[in-house]
Amino acid sequence: MAGAGGLGMVGLAMAPAAAAHATPGPGPNQWWFDSWGIQQDVWPITKGKGVTVAVLDTGVNARLPDMGPAVVPGGDVTGKGGDGREDFDTHDNGHGTGMASLIASQGTKTGFVGIAPEAKILPVTSPAVTGPTTAKAIRFAVDHGAKVVNMSQSSLGANLYPNQCPPELLEAVKYAADNNVVLVASAGNTGDVDNKPNYPGSCPGVLAVGALAQNGKPWASTQRQNYVTVGAPGAGVGWINKEGHAYDAGEGTSQASALAAGAVALVRSRYPQMPARQVVQRITNTAKDFGTPGRDDQLGYGVISIPRALKQKVGANAPNPVYERLDKAAAKSPGGSGATAPKAKDNDDSSGSGMLLLVGGIVVVAVLAVGGFLLLRKRGSQTPGPQPTGPQPGMP
């Protein structure tokens, strides 16, 4: 958000802590672990056990030692067949594997660890973003046990549709809401170019995530749109490609979406009976605001604070813009039917620790920023079509 510089460190966990159980600690460049207090404030409470996160992407290479134990058989909506456990990406050399690694990598070979290493990954091969295809992928994920769906992908043309969402896709979003599943998507990577709305992030009922840079400011290319609800680390964020190489750095709202999906999985693991609506409401209202008070179009209501989301209560009447938009869209649909709101259930314990984010001029680790290492994919096309949102790898 504007004006974030100069705030110094806010709730940054400084003291190292031994990782619980057998999960290795994060790699030296995984700065979001310190910023979110993952080892100190999160893993002692939950590591994501019991939650399946669907990754709608290019597939996930389940043969990698870092990913194999976490990946369950999924599906393929492209017509090629398969169960999602192979990564077909050739542009980024493993976009789907990379996003899954941010969520649940075991770190057994590379040392690169996901923030929810005890969660399961349900890979759904769905690289093209269209109304019918993405809708089919969402329904598959819901029907196969996912409690969180990550869509680190986006397409132009949202402004051509009512509610900024293709009708088939909006129906699938309602289906997910009716079945208590949280949908998370990247906001888009052309905020400093054409800044057009991108779906599925623009769809009512989807938690759209903007990208935070390591200096505590919005990433320059993150979309500036009113559908952006929260932010998460997205610049200076590496990943594991489909060949098992761990990158040190990258940038894109893809990474921000994947880390946000991991955060949602941690909350759902801690509170398995909490309805999806209340989970998103809690994530939204415990986010840490930076800069000018109030929401903005780059990081929404603020950057996700996992410790606060795990520990702080949120009132039933607190804003819940993701589902408020969905309810409004559903009321206008034929027959007025749509997502229904489960009764909120406050089953949490204490109010808790503050956030965490590294801001200002203080740097935890050096980010590889050489232009040749960061393959920023910005497209200014006016034609609706797939709009990749990263990752942008550094050197392995």
C-alpha positions, 0 to 999 in steps of 0.5 A: 500500500502507498506510504508503507516505507519507513515503518520498520519491522512490525511483529517480526519474529527474530529468534530462531526456533527448532522446527516441530516434528521432522519438518526441516526449517525453511531455506535461507531465502524463504523470508516469509517464514520469519515475516509470518512467524511460521516456526514460532507462532504457526507450526506449534499450532498447526501445519495444515494436517487434515486439509486438502488444497487443490492446485488448478494449474499445469499439474504437479510432479509427484515424483519429486522427493519434496512433493511426493508425500504431499500429492494425492491423485487428482485429475485432468480437465484438458482431455489428455487423461491422467491424474494431475501428478505430472507437470506439463508446463513448458513455459515456466518449467513447472508452474503447477509444481512451483505453486504446490511447493509453496504450500506443502513442499516437504523440503526433504531434498532441496530444503525449500519448505511449504508453509503447510507441509502436512496439508495434501495437494490435489493437482488438477491439470487445467492450464487454460483459463476459460469460463467452462474449463476453470468451472469444470476444474473447480467442480472436480476439486470440490467433488474430490475433497478439497477444502481450499482451491488455489488458482494461480492463474488469470485471464483477461476479459473479465469486464466483458461479463456481468459481475466480472465473471463468466456465467459458467464460472460464477455457477461453479463458484456458487457450487464451491461456496455451497459446499464449504470450499474456499477459492483463492486466486491471483489478482493479476500481473499487469497493474503497471501496464493495462491494469485490466480486471482478470478472472477468476480473481475478479469473480464474486466469491473468490479471495483475490490476492495481490503481491507484496514485495520484500520491502513491505510495499506492493509489488509494482506490477500487482493489479490495482482493482477493487476485487483485491481483498488481501495481499501476500508475499509475491516478490522475492519468492522462489519455488521448486520447478518440475525438475526439482530445482529450487529457485532463490527468487521470483515475482508474481501474484501467482506466488502470493495466491499460493501462499494465501491458499497455504494460509487458508489451509492452516486456518482450516486445519486449526478450525475444521468446523469453521465454515468457509465464509467465516474463514475468509472473513477472519483472514480478511479482518485480521490482515495487517494494514500498511500505509494509508489506513483502510483498504486499497486496490493493490493489497485490499484490506491488508497483508494476511497475518497467519498468527492473527488469523489463528488466534484472534476472534472476529465479530460475526458482523465484520466485513466479508466482501468476498461473500457479500459480492457473491450473495449480491450476484446470486440474488440477481441470478435467475430464480435468485438462488445461489450460495447460502451462508452457513451459521458462523461458529466461534470456536477459537481460543485466545486473541493473539500475536501481531503480524510480522511483516518485514517493511521499510529498508530492512532486508532479511535476505538478498533478493536476486534482482538481475533482469536476466534472472527474473522473467517478468511476463507482462502482457498488454493485450486487449484480447481476452485470453490466458494471462499468466501470473508467474512465477518468475524464476531466479537462478536455481 
